[in-house]
Structure formats: C-alpha cells, structure tokens
C-alpha cells in the first residue's frame, strides 16, 4: 500500500516536530494541516519534512481533515491515509498495526481502540467515550468500541465514496456514520494513548450539541 499520514494540527508547536520526525523515520510521507496556529507549528512541521497546508485562521478539525482529504485525492496517488493527532498522544509505532491489519484483512477503514489501555484515561473522558460509542454503534449498526479515537486508517476508495460536511470535531463521528452507510466494515486495532499536560481543544458543551445534532440528522436522514 502507498500510505501517507494526515495530521490536523492546532498550536502543537511543542510536539509536532518530534511526531513528524518519528513518522518520517519510518519512510512515510506526512501532510500537516496547520489550522491557524499562533505558535511555531508550521515551522517545526515543515523543518522536519512534512508538507504543510496553512489556514490563516482557525476553522476546526473537521475543516482541516476535509482540506487534507481533498489535497490527497486531487494531488497525490496515495491509496491509504493514516489519520493522527499532532499533540503526541498517538504513538507513531502503532502505525504499523493499522498497515499490517489492512494488508492482512483488506480492510478499508480501521479505527484505533484505546479501551484496552483505558486505565490512564480521565474518568469523565472514559465515560463520555463509552456513551458516545454506544450510541454511534447503534447508528452505524456495527460494534465500534472506541468511536472517538482520532487514530485511523482509511483507504482511498472509502474516502472517495463519502461526502463530508462537518467542520468541527463532529466530523470524526460523521465519517463513521457515512462509511457504515456505504456498507464498509469498520475494523479496530488496539492503540495506546499517551496523556500529557496539554489542554483539550474540545468544547464539551458545543461539541456535545454538535454530536447530538449529527445523530438526529443521521437518524432522520
């Protein structure tokens, strides 16, 4: 598989350089979408070998992913995309798990499952993840143990089969719903999450409301 890594990034200057370097050392190409960062995210990503797409202002994770997807489909011949965060929470060594699983099983979409390593996950986040995963599994009509994990693999043909509209964190859920509606099987592989002292960019109120609106639209759509 010809594989690249797509990283939506916002004010990840402390970590993005080392994340990009570790991935480049694996021989993979990286595309970073800098979503209007006010720090040196663009500089460190570029210096360590990433292709950087820069937003002048912050548009949201969903907007960053959509722009990255569009660039990959229009401008490259990669047939597989690994999605990762730029804050260092995802271990680049786990990339091989996704690639190996996809090669062995022919999977078009694979999502990371952090539940096997959930002992270090903050309780509120763990409870929220379990609840949202329960709801989304019902909507998608297949069991997905960790729907909120941003560490994912998606094949080009699956990416080209869906049209995405969300611009914020609800895009992660929209992808799952639309992938399942196109009859793609959603596989999972265990991944470890490295928790640091970085603050979350998620707005617990606004993003929960967006998630619920997405579920309602999906149910009646």
Secondary structure, DSSP 8 states (H G I E B T S, - for coil): --EEEEEEESS-TTTHHHHHHHHHTTT-EEEEEEES-SSSHHHHHHHTT-EEEEESS---HHHHHHHHHHHHHHH---SEEEEEESSS-B-GGGHHHHHHHHHHH--SEEEEE-GGGGGGS-HHHHHHHHHHHHHHHHHHTS--TTTT---EEEEHHHHTT------STTHHHHHHHHHHHTT--EEEEE--B---S------HHHHHHHHHHHHHHHHH-
